[in-house]
Amino acid sequence: MTIKQVMCVILVSSFYNVCAQNSKQVKEIVNDQHSTIGVKEKKNTGHTLHPDAQWYPEAGLGLFLHWGISSVKAMNISWPMIPGRALAKQKLTAEERERIIREKDFNLTGKIEITPNEYFSMAKDFNPKDYNPEKWAKAAKDNGFKYIVLTTKHHEGFAMWPSNYGDFNTKTYMGGQDLLADYVNACRKYGLKIGFYYSGGDWWFEKDYKNFMYYKVPRVNPEFPALDADLNVRKKDTRTNADIERFHNEYRKLVRGQITELLTNYGKIDLLWFDGAPNIPNASATITMEEIKNLQPGIVVNPRFHGKGDFKTYERVLKINTVSKQWAEFCDTWNGYWPYVEAEYRSNGYVLADFVKCRALGINYLIGFGPMASGDFPSVAYKNMNVIGKWLKKNGKSIEGTKPLTTNEVCSVYATAKANVRYLYVSRKFNVEKDDGDFNKTNNNQWNVGKYDRDMLPAEDEIITLKGVSQPSSVRLLASNKKLEFEYINNEVIVKLPSNLRTKLVDVIEIVL
């Protein structure tokens, strides 16, 4: 083995070690959050055959918008009111426990981010005077997005419409303004598929009884008391079994009623994106999948409420590397946070690399950020959406109507196929040693995701191979129409892509066979 080959092995090993470490951290947080909100996805259970739902596997690119009262303070949504993740990793002495309770140092940082009651109080200041969903929808349509998913209610419990169920919604705090109606009308105007995100959990409804401490703390420190909505020690729950049953029935009525409103008040809804179930016995029976499909026959539903659905959701970490055998979607963030938080956006070269990977695997890509408290997107969001749109204008034919490669074709990069044409995606590399993929140490349970433009490595000459195909008639860069040198040996195409032809985004090679 040559020195160059040895160095290559070392670099590759280092890359995968770093990525594996960060992926493990991401998976831990995601799994913990899913356990908290009752997400239980079963194996592939098939998908709807209704003709109105068949748009889904071909959609490709979706926009995930987490919006709510958390935007008032530009903070993460719902999770900041749940402290104590650090406490779940160490056994405390009685003295340490007493100090933490006395000083409310549940994050072991000397301060709490926000109490639940302080969080809930943001509702009175939520007044999006610049709310113009037509501007959102036009930007999405102009830049190649095919569907939008908007939060109707997150775990915090604030409903973004004047619901007749519960008292924590726009009817109570915004004079009855229906934020969802304008959103739905805007999507219809621009021909975008309409998605509703809905959390079955409702921490506002649970606030008088819920332990707001991170759920793993009692496992390690069973003596640690429950915390109330001010993060004080909660008084003993004196409810009788009959009281608790009434509470569960009221919870079930709230969730069932709100979901029914979402599916009956706004005309045709294309997608229902559940994120957990209410914290009650037999939660999935609150409203059955059959009842949902009776209300909206052509809807597609994810499995994060009932354990089964029409498509699988991969969150933050794409856990497959082969073509999906079921409808699926990879959802991730543009800057590390689901809602609006002032944070740097990742490189569009990295975002596009994830997008083309998804299409090569036969699944959709749902990329997210949050609108501001004003109701508008931050300017950086429009800027980045426009970058994606311009890339699609030049390279969109490699996405539209394409399929994953057949099993007898093997490519050294992610690739798609359409008739006798193959599209090869060559992504830029990043310095993973600088990847700040570690979790932030604050209570928001989020992390920086790295892969910024500043971490992008210099472009290199690339050799790309495609095996199992016939003789090409042409090989070119799709965006620039620049012809590329290639060889064809034993059913294998070997393409040379020089560094001076590379861009900071994903370069697409078109091979016509």
Secondary structure in CASP SS format (residue, H / E / C, confidence):
PFRMAT SS
TARGET T0000
AUTHOR 0000-0000-0000
METHOD secondary structure of the structure
MODEL  1
M C 1.00
T C 1.00
I H 1.00
K H 1.00
Q H 1.00
V H 1.00
M H 1.00
C H 1.00
V H 1.00
I H 1.00
L H 1.00
V H 1.00
S H 1.00
S H 1.00
F H 1.00
Y H 1.00
N H 1.00
V H 1.00
C H 1.00
A H 1.00
Q H 1.00
N H 1.00
S H 1.00
K H 1.00
Q H 1.00
V H 1.00
K H 1.00
E H 1.00
I H 1.00
V H 1.00
N H 1.00
D H 1.00
Q H 1.00
H H 1.00
S H 1.00
T H 1.00
I H 1.00
G C 1.00
V C 1.00
K C 1.00
E C 1.00
K C 1.00
K C 1.00
N C 1.00
T C 1.00
G C 1.00
H C 1.00
T C 1.00
L C 1.00
H C 1.00
P H 1.00
D H 1.00
A H 1.00
Q C 1.00
W C 1.00
Y H 1.00
P H 1.00
E H 1.00
A C 1.00
G C 1.00
L E 1.00
G E 1.00
L E 1.00
F E 1.00
L E 1.00
H C 1.00
W C 1.00
G C 1.00
I H 1.00
S H 1.00
S H 1.00
V H 1.00
K H 1.00
A C 1.00
M C 1.00
N C 1.00
I C 1.00
S C 1.00
W H 1.00
P H 1.00
M H 1.00
I C 1.00
P C 1.00
G C 1.00
R H 1.00
A H 1.00
L H 1.00
A H 1.00
K H 1.00
Q C 1.00
K C 1.00
L C 1.00
T C 1.00
A H 1.00
E H 1.00
E H 1.00
R H 1.00
E H 1.00
R H 1.00
I H 1.00
I H 1.00
R H 1.00
E H 1.00
K C 1.00
D C 1.00
F C 1.00
N C 1.00
L C 1.00
T C 1.00
G C 1.00
K C 1.00
I C 1.00
E C 1.00
I C 1.00
T C 1.00
P H 1.00
N H 1.00
E H 1.00
Y H 1.00
F H 1.00
S H 1.00
M H 1.00
A H 1.00
K H 1.00
D H 1.00
F C 1.00
N C 1.00
P C 1.00
K C 1.00
D C 1.00
Y C 1.00
N C 1.00
P H 1.00
E H 1.00
K H 1.00
W H 1.00
A H 1.00
K H 1.00
A H 1.00
A H 1.00
K H 1.00
D H 1.00
N C 1.00
G C 1.00
F C 1.00
K C 1.00
Y E 1.00
I E 1.00
V E 1.00
L E 1.00
T E 1.00
T E 1.00
K E 1.00
H C 1.00
H C 1.00
E C 1.00
G C 1.00
F C 1.00
A E 1.00
M C 1.00
W C 1.00
P C 1.00
S C 1.00
N C 1.00
Y C 1.00
G C 1.00
D C 1.00
F C 1.00
N E 1.00
T H 1.00
K H 1.00
T H 1.00
Y H 1.00
M C 1.00
G C 1.00
G C 1.00
Q C 1.00
D C 1.00
L H 1.00
L H 1.00
A H 1.00
D H 1.00
Y H 1.00
V H 1.00
N H 1.00
A H 1.00
C H 1.00
R H 1.00
K H 1.00
Y C 1.00
G C 1.00
L C 1.00
K E 1.00
I E 1.00
G E 1.00
F E 1.00
Y E 1.00
Y E 1.00
S C 1.00
G C 1.00
G C 1.00
D C 1.00
W C 1.00
W C 1.00
F C 1.00
E C 1.00
K C 1.00
D C 1.00
Y C 1.00
K C 1.00
N C 1.00
F C 1.00
M C 1.00
Y C 1.00
Y C 1.00
K C 1.00
V H 1.00
P H 1.00
R H 1.00
V H 1.00
N C 1.00
P C 1.00
E C 1.00
F C 1.00
P C 1.00
A C 1.00
L E 1.00
D C 1.00
A C 1.00
D C 1.00
L C 1.00
N C 1.00
V E 1.00
R C 1.00
K C 1.00
K C 1.00
D C 1.00
T C 1.00
R C 1.00
T C 1.00
N H 1.00
A H 1.00
D H 1.00
I H 1.00
E H 1.00
R H 1.00
F H 1.00
H H 1.00
N H 1.00
E H 1.00
Y H 1.00
R H 1.00
K H 1.00
L H 1.00
V H 1.00
R H 1.00
G H 1.00
Q H 1.00
I H 1.00
T H 1.00
E H 1.00
L H 1.00
L H 1.00
T H 1.00
N C 1.00
Y C 1.00
G C 1.00
K C 1.00
I C 1.00
D C 1.00
L E 1.00
L E 1.00
W E 1.00
F E 1.00
D C 1.00
G C 1.00
A C 1.00
P C 1.00
N C 1.00
I C 1.00
P C 1.00
N C 1.00
A H 1.00
S H 1.00
A H 1.00
T C 1.00
I C 1.00
T C 1.00
M H 1.00
E H 1.00
E H 1.00
I H 1.00
K H 1.00
N H 1.00
L H 1.00
Q C 1.00
P C 1.00
G C 1.00
I C 1.00
V E 1.00
V E 1.00
N C 1.00
P C 1.00
R C 1.00
F C 1.00
H C 1.00
G C 1.00
K C 1.00
G C 1.00
D C 1.00
F C 1.00
K E 1.00
T E 1.00
Y E 1.00
E E 1.00
R C 1.00
V C 1.00
L C 1.00
K C 1.00
I C 1.00
N C 1.00
T C 1.00
V C 1.00
S C 1.00
K C 1.00
Q C 1.00
W C 1.00
A E 1.00
E E 1.00
F E 1.00
C E 1.00
D E 1.00
T E 1.00
W C 1.00
N C 1.00
G C 1.00
Y C 1.00
W C 1.00
P C 1.00
Y C 1.00
V C 1.00
E C 1.00
A C 1.00
E C 1.00
Y C 1.00
R C 1.00
S C 1.00
N H 1.00
G H 1.00
Y H 1.00
V H 1.00
L H 1.00
A H 1.00
D H 1.00
F H 1.00
V H 1.00
K H 1.00
C H 1.00
R H 1.00
A H 1.00
L C 1.00
G C 1.00
I C 1.00
N E 1.00
Y E 1.00
L E 1.00
I E 1.00
G E 1.00
F E 1.00
G C 1.00
P C 1.00
M C 1.00
A C 1.00
S C 1.00
G C 1.00
D C 1.00
F C 1.00
P C 1.00
S H 1.00
V H 1.00
A H 1.00
Y H 1.00
K H 1.00
N H 1.00
M H 1.00
N H 1.00
V H 1.00
I H 1.00
G H 1.00
K H 1.00
W H 1.00
L H 1.00
K H 1.00
K H 1.00
N H 1.00
G H 1.00
K H 1.00
S H 1.00
I C 1.00
E C 1.00
G C 1.00
T C 1.00
K E 1.00
P E 1.00
L C 1.00
T C 1.00
T C 1.00
N C 1.00
E C 1.00
V E 1.00
C E 1.00
S C 1.00
V C 1.00
Y C 1.00
A E 1.00
T E 1.00
A E 1.00
K E 1.00
A C 1.00
N C 1.00
V E 1.00
R E 1.00
Y E 1.00
L E 1.00
Y E 1.00
V E 1.00
S C 1.00
R C 1.00
K C 1.00
F E 1.00
N C 1.00
V H 1.00
E H 1.00
K H 1.00
D C 1.00
D C 1.00
G C 1.00
D C 1.00
F E 1.00
N C 1.00
K C 1.00
T C 1.00
N C 1.00
N C 1.00
N C 1.00
Q C 1.00
W E 1.00
N C 1.00
V C 1.00
G C 1.00
K C 1.00
Y C 1.00
D H 1.00
R H 1.00
D H 1.00
M E 1.00
L C 1.00
P C 1.00
A C 1.00
E C 1.00
D C 1.00
E E 1.00
I E 1.00
I E 1.00
T E 1.00
L E 1.00
K E 1.00
G C 1.00
V C 1.00
S C 1.00
Q C 1.00
P C 1.00
S C 1.00
S E 1.00
V E 1.00
R E 1.00
L E 1.00
L C 1.00
A C 1.00
S C 1.00
N C 1.00
K C 1.00
K E 1.00
L C 1.00
E C 1.00
F E 1.00
E E 1.00
Y E 1.00
I E 1.00
N C 1.00
N C 1.00
E E 1.00
V E 1.00
I E 1.00
V E 1.00
K E 1.00
L E 1.00
P C 1.00
S H 1.00
N H 1.00
L H 1.00
R C 1.00
T C 1.00
K C 1.00
L C 1.00
V C 1.00
D E 1.00
V E 1.00
I E 1.00
E E 1.00
I E 1.00
V E 1.00
L C 1.00
END
